[in-house]
Amino acid sequence: MNESDTLANLEQLEYIPYLDATGNICAYFQGKIGVYAIFDREQVLEFVGYSRDIYLSLKQHLARQPQACYWLKIQLIERPNRTILESIKQAWLRESQAVISNEKLWTEPIDAKLAMSETEKEIYQSADEVGQIKLLKQVSRRVENDVLSTLEKRGVQMEIRFNPKLKEQGLLDLK
């Protein structure tokens, strides 16, 4: 965890476990500004992002992509500066020569509608607005239970709560 405004090479930074021994993301990152790289179990780079609150971003990524969040490399900076953050991110991507596919899976709410069965899709198409909302909430809860079950199997101990209002739209995003 390098805290400076100088650019650290991704290769030089230490791997940090995504979850600590207690099944939580390190609380030290709450409110910290910086760039982070997320690696899978085999330490293959999966995503590079930056945030004004690394802890919240890591929690969101863990909920969206639990199977890909095992290791981190982080560079902290003192003050939010999008230009610096973006330049570090781009330098890390160039250095690693990684191609980040499906960036939306990391950065956008989980779309529970993608988990609809054919029968549910037919019901949705023929339902009125109230019926559609009811079905979307039902599908969202099912997907939410799958996510929470996956996180529980990973040993995650921190509270993961999804925004109930978004479930009406078939979306899951942390509250």
C-alpha positions, -999 to 999 in steps of 0.1 A, spaced: 0 0 0 20 29 -13 7 63 -1 21 90 -22 16 109 -54 44 91 -71 35 63 -95 43 28 -83 46 0 -109 20 -26 -104 46 -53 -104 64 -37 -74 33 -35 -52 26 -63 -26 -3 -86 -30 -29 -81 -3 -56 -107 5 -90 -94 -6 -105 -106 27 -86 -106 60 -86 -136 84 -120 -124 99 -137 -125 65 -138 -87 60 -122 -62 37 -95 -43 56 -112 -14 73 -81 7 68 -93 14 33 -125 32 44 -124 67 31 -90 62 14 -85 75 -22 -65 55 -47 -61 30 -75 -66 -7 -70 -60 -38 -90 -82 -69 -83 -68 -104 -90 -84 -138 -90 -73 -169 -70 -43 -175 -93 -33 -138 -91 -44 -131 -127 -54 -95 -131 -92 -91 -134 -99 -54 -130 -83 -21 -123 -103 8 -108 -100 39 -87 -121 54 -60 -126 81 -34 -135 53 -10 -116 22 -18 -134 1 9 -169 8 -5 -157 1 -41 -141 -32 -30 -172 -42 -12 -193 -34 -43 -169 -55 -66 -170 -84 -41 -208 -85 -43 -208 -83 -81 -178 -106 -89 -172 -128 -58 -154 -155 -78 -128 -131 -91 -119 -112 -59 -90 -129 -41 -60 -105 -42 -54 -68 -44 -27 -43 -51 -34 -7 -40 -18 27 -44 -32 54 -22 -31 91 -29 -36 120 -6 -62 141 -25 -88 131 -51 -74 139 -85 -91 122 -114 -61 129 -138 -36 112 -114 -60 83 -107 -67 77 -144 -30 79 -153 -21 53 -127 -49 31 -139 -38 34 -175 -1 28 -166 -10 -4 -147 -31 -17 -176 -3 -10 -201 22 -26 -177 2 -57 -172 -10 -59 -208 -42 -71 -194 -74 -69 -214 -103 -63 -190 -134 -79 -204 -169 -72 -192 -160 -41 -173 -197 -35 -168 -199 -66 -146 -176 -48 -122 -190 -13 -124 -227 -16 -129 -255 -31 -107 -262 -68 -111 -289 -73 -137 -312 -99 -122 -333 -99 -154 -305 -120 -170 -314 -148 -146 -350 -150 -157 -362 -184 -169 -381 -186 -202 -414 -190 -182 -406 -159 -161 -399 -139 -193 -432 -150 -208 -450 -140 -175 -432 -107 -175 -442 -99 -211 -479 -105 -204 -480 -89 -170 -492 -54 -162 -467 -29 -146 -475 -41 -110 -471 -77 -120 -438 -69 -137 -425 -52 -106 -436 -81 -84 -418 -106 -107 -386 -85 -109 -385 -83 -71 -389 -121 -69 -361 -127 -94 -339 -101 -77 -344 -118 -44 -334 -152 -59 -303 -137 -74 -295 -119 -42 -298 -152 -23 -273 -168 -48 -249 -139 -43 -251 -140 -5 -247 -178 -5 -216 -175 -27 -202 -148 -3 -210 -169 27 -191 -199 12 -161 -175 7 -162 -167 44 -174 -132 40 -185 -118 74 -193 -82 67 -229 -72 62 -239 -70 25 -272 -52 20 -287 -45 -14 -309 -14 -21 -345 -26 -20 -358 1 -43 -336 -11 -72 -350 -47 -69 -382 -33 -85 -362 -27 -116 -345 -61 -114 -312 -46 -103 -290 -54 -73 -266 -28 -60 -253 -23 -25 -270 2 -2 
